[in-house]
Amino acid sequence: MSVRRHRPSRLPFIAAVQVTALETGEQIAAHTEDLTLSGCFVETPGPLLEGEKVTVQISYNGMTAVALGEVAFSHSGGGMGIRFTSIEQSSVSILDAWLSELGNRD
């Protein structure tokens, strides 16, 4: 019997984001398209390569959440999906609050 893992639903979420490649220091200022506790999609014409390790700073409504992550997939000219590998302790409650707000907009 195979076990299917349930991935959290992506919720539309537009916010400013700065992505920094850990190895090269390259920085991308862009915006998110969606958000979950496990990652986000960043719309940018110049995405980083799949597998690159990054720091992600998401700013919304005067708060900033910070996470380490990895580029899970990359679409040339369209953007990149980032999987969070760890979230700063102080940022967990911020992400929870944002996601709760998004979930209550139905």
Stockholm file with secondary structure:
# STOCKHOLM 1.0

chainA/1-106         MSVRRHRPSRLPFIAAVQVTALETGEQIAAHTEDLTLSGCFVETPGPLLEGEKVTVQISYNGMTAVALGEVAFSHSGGGMGIRFTSIEQSSVSILDAWLSELGNRD
#=GR chainA/1-106 SS CCCCCCCCCCEECCCEEEEEETTTCCEEEEEEEEEETTEEEEECSSCCCTTCEEEEEEEETTEEEEEEEEEEEEETTTEEEEEEEEECHHHHHHHHHHHHHHHTTC
#=GC SS_cons         CCCCCCCCCCEECCCEEEEEETTTCCEEEEEEEEEETTEEEEECSSCCCTTCEEEEEEEETTEEEEEEEEEEEEETTTEEEEEEEEECHHHHHHHHHHHHHHHTTC
//
